[in-house]
Amino acid sequence: MSLIPLMLDPKEREVLVVGETDAALRRLAQVRRWSARVRHAQNPTPSELAEAALVFVATEDDDRNAALAAHLRARGVPVHVHDRPDLGTVAMPAVVERGDVLVAISTRGSAPVLARRLKEKIDQLMPARLGSLTRLLDGFRDSVRAVLPGFEPRRRFWESIVDGPAGAAALAGNEAKARELVVAALNGRGARHNAGIVHLIGGGPGDPELLTLKAHRVLQDADVILHDELITPAILQRVRQDATRIDVGKRKGRHAMPQAEVNALMVRLARDGKRVARLKGGDPFVFGRGGEELEHLRAAGIDVQVVPGVTAAAGCAASAGFPLTHRDIASTLTLVTGHGKNGEPAADWRALAATGGTLAIYMGLTHAAVIARSLREAGMSADTPVAIIVNGTRDDERVAAGTLGSLPRLAAGEGGKGPALIVIGDVVRLAPAWSEIERLEAAS
Ligand SMILES: C[S@@+](CC[C@H](N)C(=O)[O-])C[C@H]1O[C@@H](n2cnc3c(N)ncnc32)[C@H](O)[C@@H]1O
C-alpha cells in the first residue's frame, strides 16, 4: 500500500463520523479541534455518505464497517476505518501541533505504537511557543514582501529572523520584543538583529535526563558552548555536535578560566553574532555566578536569557530518596554555601541552627569540620541527621549518612571523589541509607 501525504480542507462539504463506539467519539472530538465541518452520523443516508468530504467508520459491528467502507470506496469517498487500515483509503497520522505548525507521523497504519513514540520525541523537541513564532512571521508577511520584493533577500531575511534574537524572543514568550526586533531589522536598523545572544543555562546535577526541554532545545541551536567542569560527558553528548565547545572550568591544567575572562569571551562571541550557550551545573542562579554574568552581559548591552536547571539539592535529595521539606518534619529549606568569598564559610550559624528545617550545604566538604562545630556551638544537636551526596544523580553517586557529630569524619572519607552536597536535618531520616544506619546501630 502506498500513501500520499496531504492536509485536507473540507471547505463546504462535511466530514462524517459513523459509529457509537468510544473510538468514534474520540475521533469526533479530535477532528472538531481542526474543523467545524464534522458531524456524528449514526445511520447516514446514501446521499449523506456520497457527499461527504471524508468518512470515519468506527461502529461496533465489523461486518457493517467493512460494508460501509466498500460502499464508500466504490463511490470514491475517502474513508478511514478504525483499526482496519486495509479497508480504508486514508490513514490518520499521529500529530504534534504548535499553533499553525502541524507535524504528522504515519507508519501507513501498520505500527501506531511506534508512531506514538516518535510523536513523543518530536513533541519534546518542538518549542512550546512555536505558535507565537508563526504568528509573528505571519503578521509581518505583507510588510516584508513590500520592503524586500526579491525572493532570495526575503528568504535570507526570514532566516535571520527565525534563527536570531527575534525568533528567540518569540520562543521565550516575549512577543512585544520580537516584534520590535523585526521592525528594527526591516527598517535597516539591523545592528542588533545581527547580534548574537547568550543563554545562561542550567544543566542540572549530572543526569542528562534532568536537562529541561528548553535547555535541550537551546543547546541544539547554540554555535558556541562554554561549559563548567561540573558538566558531565553524558550531557555534552546532547548538545549540537558541530558547536564549538570551550571548557572554561579546566583551562591551563586544572585552573578554571578567570571569571573576567569568561565574561569578556561571552561578550566578544555575542558581538560576533554567535548564539552562545553558557552551560552551568545545576541552576545558574544557585551558587553558579549566573547573577554576576547576567549583570555583566546586560551592562554590555548583550541579549541574555536564562534557562533554569535542577539544582543539586533537588537532584541529590530525589536521587538519595528523601524529601527536602515535609509537613511534619521540616517547613523550611535553606541553601547555604560552605565556601565564602574568602574561603571559610561566612554564615549566620545561630540563625541557621534556629530554623529547625533542612540545610543544604553546597561546596561544604572542605570546611565540614568548621560547619559542624559552628552549628553545634549555635545550639544544633549532635544527633541531627546528616547526608553527604557525592556525584548526585550520576552513575557513580555515593550517599553517606550519619549525624552532625560524625560529619567531620564522614566528610574526610568522601573528599576528592566529586561534587558533594551536605544535607542536614530530620528529613534525612526518610532516606533508605538512614534505615541501614539505624540497623547497624541497633546491632552494635
Ligand atoms: C559552584 S556550586 C554550583 C551549584 C549549582 N549551580 C547548582 O545549582 O547545583 C558547586 C557545588 O554544587 C554542588 N553540586 C553540584 N552538582 C552536584 C552533584 N551532582 N552532586 C552533589 N553535589 C553537587 C556541590 O556542593 C558543588 O561543590
The ligand as an SDF file (V2000), in Angstrom:
LIG
                    3D

 27 29  0  0  0  0  0  0  0  0999 V2000
   29.6500   26.1440   42.2540 C   0  0  0  0  0  0  0  0  0  0  0  0
   28.3950   25.2030   43.0110 S   0  0  0  0  0  0  0  0  0  0  0  0
   27.2310   25.1510   41.7340 C   0  0  0  0  0  0  0  0  0  0  0  0
   25.8710   24.7670   42.1750 C   0  0  0  0  0  0  0  0  0  0  0  0
   24.9220   24.6320   41.0220 C   0  0  0  0  0  0  0  0  0  0  0  0
   24.7330   25.8920   40.3640 N   0  0  0  0  0  0  0  0  0  0  0  0
   23.5680   24.0480   41.4480 C   0  0  0  0  0  0  0  0  0  0  0  0
   22.5410   24.7360   41.3510 O   0  0  0  0  0  0  0  0  0  0  0  0
   23.5560   22.8810   41.8140 O   0  0  0  0  0  0  0  0  0  0  0  0
   29.0970   23.6050   43.0150 C   0  0  0  0  0  0  0  0  0  0  0  0
   28.5780   22.7650   44.1640 C   0  0  0  0  0  0  0  0  0  0  0  0
   27.2800   22.2850   43.8790 O   0  0  0  0  0  0  0  0  0  0  0  0
   27.1100   21.0160   44.4790 C   0  0  0  0  0  0  0  0  0  0  0  0
   26.8470   20.0360   43.4280 N   0  0  0  0  0  0  0  0  0  0  0  0
   26.6900   20.2780   42.1160 C   0  0  0  0  0  0  0  0  0  0  0  0
   26.4230   19.1500   41.4530 N   0  0  0  0  0  0  0  0  0  0  0  0
   26.3950   18.1630   42.3530 C   0  0  0  0  0  0  0  0  0  0  0  0
   26.1720   16.7640   42.2990 C   0  0  0  0  0  0  0  0  0  0  0  0
   25.9030   16.1440   41.1440 N   0  0  0  0  0  0  0  0  0  0  0  0
   26.2160   16.0560   43.4480 N   0  0  0  0  0  0  0  0  0  0  0  0
   26.4830   16.6480   44.6150 C   0  0  0  0  0  0  0  0  0  0  0  0
   26.6980   17.9750   44.7320 N   0  0  0  0  0  0  0  0  0  0  0  0
   26.6560   18.7270   43.6280 C   0  0  0  0  0  0  0  0  0  0  0  0
   28.3870   20.6980   45.2060 C   0  0  0  0  0  0  0  0  0  0  0  0
   28.2630   21.1560   46.5380 O   0  0  0  0  0  0  0  0  0  0  0  0
   29.3810   21.5210   44.4240 C   0  0  0  0  0  0  0  0  0  0  0  0
   30.5460   21.8050   45.2000 O   0  0  0  0  0  0  0  0  0  0  0  0
  1  2  1  0
  2  3  1  0
  2 10  1  0
  3  4  1  0
  4  5  1  0
  5  6  1  0
  5  7  1  0
  7  8  2  0
  7  9  1  0
 10 11  1  0
 11 12  1  0
 11 26  1  0
 12 13  1  0
 13 14  1  0
 13 24  1  0
 14 15  1  0
 14 23  1  0
 15 16  2  0
 16 17  1  0
 17 18  1  0
 17 23  2  0
 18 19  1  0
 18 20  2  0
 20 21  1  0
 21 22  2  0
 22 23  1  0
 24 25  1  0
 24 26  1  0
 26 27  1  0
M  CHG  2   2   1   9  -1
M  END
$$$$
